[in-house]
Amino acid sequence: MNRLIIVGSPRTDGRSAHLADLLFESCIDECPDDEVALAPVSTLAIEPCQGCDGCKALVERATREPDDDKADDKAEDEASRRCVIDDDMAEVYELIEAADELVVVSPVYFAGAPAQLKALLDRLQPYFWTDARHRGKRPATLHVVGEGGDPHGFEPLVGVVRSSLSCAGFALERVLDWVGRIDEDGEITAEAIEHPLAPPPGAGAFGPEASVSATDDGETASPASPTRPALRLSSEAKAPQGASEALSAKSGNRSGRNASGANRPKQGSQKQGRPKQSGGKQNRPKQNGKRRG
């Protein structure tokens, strides 16, 4: 089982980063034989989509040239990972293709996604021109993080994550609301509120005690696998009892590969700057000022 955790905050030491680390470490503790990748946008160079339709042309050319259906599928899948922009998104495509389950941890910026995360999600456009969105969907979970106090909720964030991931072949199954439940030091102070996802798509404010009524393109999200392990927080997190049940990014490999394909150091050794895939907590530089998300 391969799992990918995308961290959507531009901050390297904020609430989202701390929660993602807890999820990452829980993956390793619960399923050490599986693999997990942690891809924070704060360490990736990802340009915004240019709207050039270059990816469409690549897919059309790749699917036009082969003579048989098997070659068609292979060419289409290969084209779906290509973009005219040469940056770190190429490595993210590889992780997305390998992922059996996807987790997004994101702060709320004016009810929506940070610009850095939105750039990554927009760059999933190549999948739109393929058959990925019509195939069986892999499960995805969104962890929403924030300091709290915004009366407008986070419905736009859920909508853009659900829509973009659907194109890449994922169904958003769970939305976990951590807003106001993680302090400045990254410690969990209360359990997340889970907003159930149920068809059909509909309106409704996202926020404390609100329920979610939406799925990918009107499709019923695939049921959660009964074999998914329950995660537990590391003892250092000092989370309240039961908080582990709200964590849904699962499993990890202590010696997995990073976004560039290189082997990561064993648990306990210092992490490097790019997306990580091994156990242990990354040594992040501290930042002055208040950590928001």
N, C-alpha and C positions, 0 to 999 in steps of 0.2 A: 504494500500500500504506500503510495506517495502522496504527500500533502504539501500544499504551498500556502504560506502565510504572507499576505501582502500588507505591509504597514503603510498607511496612507498619509502619515503626518510628515511635514517637512522638518520637524524637530527631532533631534537625535536622542533627546533625554527627557521627553515629555511623558504624559500619561499613556498615550498610545504605545510608545516604545516599551514602557515597563510592562504593560499588559501583554504585548506581543511576546516579550521575553518569558513571561510566566506561561503563556500558552506553549511556546517552543519547548521550554523545559518540561512541562507536563507531558508533551508528546513523547519526549525521550524517556521519561520515567515509565509511562504506561505501555508503550510499544517500541522497545529498543531495537527490534528487528526491522521496523519499517523506516521509511525516509521522510524527512520533513525539510523544507526549504523556507528560509525567512528572507523576504525581499522588501527592504524598506526603501521607499522612494527618496528618502533623505540621503541615501548613498548611491543612488542611480542617476545617470545622466539620460533623461528621457525627454525628447523634444515633443512639443504638441503636434497633433495631426495637422497636416497642411491642406487637407481636403482636395488633394490632387487627383484622386482616383487611380494613382499608380498601382495600388494593391489590386484593384479591380482588373486592370490590364494584365497584371502578372498571372492572376488566377485564370482569366479567360484564355490567355495564350497557353498556359500549362494544361488546361483541360481540352484544348482544341487539338493539340499536337499528338497525344497518344492515340493508339488504334484500338485498344481493348479497355474494358471497364476497369480491370484491376490496375492498369497503368493510369487510368483516369483518376481513380481514387488516390493513388499514391502521389500523382502530380498535383492534385488539388490540395492535399494535406501539406505537401512541401511548399506550395505557393502561399498557403495561409500563414506561414511563419515569416514571410518576407515583406519588407517595406522599403520604399525608396530612401527612407531616412536611416542612416547608419549610426546607431547609438546602442545603448544598453538594452533597449527593448528587444533586440534580437535574442538576448539571453533569457529575458522574461518569457518570450514565446516558447522557448524550449521547456522551461519549467511548467508553463501552463499545459503544454502538450503532455507532459509526463504526469501531471497531477491527477489523482483519483478523487481528490477532495480539495476544495479551495476555501480559505478563510481570509476575510478582509477586516483589518482593524483600522478604523478611521475616526479622526476627530470631526466635529461639526463646525463648518465655517459658514456663517449666515445660512443655516439650515441645510447646507449642501456639502459637497466634497471640496477639500483643498485643491488648489490649482495643480499641484504636483501629482496628486492621485487622479484628478480628472484627465490630465495628459496621458497617463498610463491607460486609463479606461478607454479614452478616445482612440488610442492606438490599437485597440482590439478590432478596429474596422476591417482589417483583412479577412477576419472570420465571417463577416457579414456576406461576403461574396462566395463563400463556400457553403457546404451542406451542414456545417457544424451545428447551427442553431436548430436544425430539424432532426438531429439524431437524439439518442437517449441522453438525458442530462445527468451530469455528475453533480453531487451535492455541494452547496456553498453556504457559508455562514457569514453574517456581517456583525461585527462588534462595534457599537457606536460609543465613542468616548468624548467627554467634554467636561468643562468646569460647571456648566449649568447656568441657568438664569435667562436663557433665550426663550421667550414665550412662543416662538414659531416652530418649535420642534425640529424634526429632521426628515420629513417626508421626501424632499428633493434628493437627499443623499441616498435613501433607500431606492428611490426610483432609478437614479442613474447607475447605481451598482447592479440592480436587478436587470436592467435593460442591456447593459454592456456585457455582463457575464453570460447572459442568455445567448448572445451572438457567438460567444466562445465555447458554448456547449455546457454551461453550468446552470443549475436551477437554485435560486436563492431560497433556502428552506427555513432559515432561522435568522431573526434579528434580535440581538442581545443589547439591551440599553444599559450602558455603564455611566451615563451622564450624571455627574454629581456623586458618583460612587467610588471614585478613585481620587485620592488626595494628591497634593503637590509633589509628594515624595514617591508617588507611584504605588502606594499601598492601597489595597482594596478595603473600603470602609463599609460596604453593604453589597448585598447580592444584586446581580443584574436582573432587570425585568425582561422577560422574554416576550416578544410580540409575535404571536402565531401568524403564519402566512397561510391564507386560505383563498381559494378561488371563489368568485371571479375577480378580476382586477377592479378596484373601486377607490373612491376618494376616502379621505380621512386623515386627520392630523396625526403625525407621529410625535410622540413625546411621552412624558410620564403617564402611565396607566392607559395609554392609547393602544388600540389593537390595529394590526396591520391586515389589510385585505387586498392582496395583490400577489400575482405570480408571474413567471416569465411568459410574455406574449399570450397571456390568457390560458396557459397550460397548467395543469395540475402538477405541483412539484412532486418529484419522486419521493416516496416515503423514506424516512430515515432508516438506515440499516440497523437491524436489531443487534448486530455483532459489534457495533461501535463501542469501544471501551469508555467507561466513565473516567474523566480526568480528575486529578487532584492537584491542588496548588502546592508549590514548594513550601516547606516549613518557614522559609524566610519571609513569605508574603504576608503572614499574619492576617489571613483572610478569615471572615466569619464562617462558622460552620455552614456547610451547604453551598458555599460559593463555587466549589469545584464542579457542581452539577451544571453550572451555567457556562462552563468552558467547553467549546466544541471543536477546536482545532486539535486533531488527534494524531498521535504517534510521531516517532522520530528516529533517526539513525545517528548514532554517536560519531560516525565517520562518513556522513553523507557528503555529496558534492555541492559546491556553490554554484552560482549562476553561470560561471565561466567553465564549469565542468571539472575544476581542480578539486582534489581531495582536501577536506577541511581538517584542521588539527583535532586530535582527540579531546574528549571532554576534560576541562580543567586548564587547557592551554589558552593563551590569549587569542581573541578573534581578530580578524583583519577587517578592513573597512567595508567591503562589498557584502552582498547578501550572504548569510551564513546558513549552514545546514548541519551543524553538529551541536552537541550539548554544551551546557555551561552558559554563564551569563557574560555578555559582551561588555568589555570595559569601555564605557562611553565617556567622553569629556563632559564635565559638568558645565552647565550654562547659567549665567546670571539671570535674574528675573524670574517671574512666575511661570511655571510650566502649565500650559493650558490643555494640551491634548496631543 
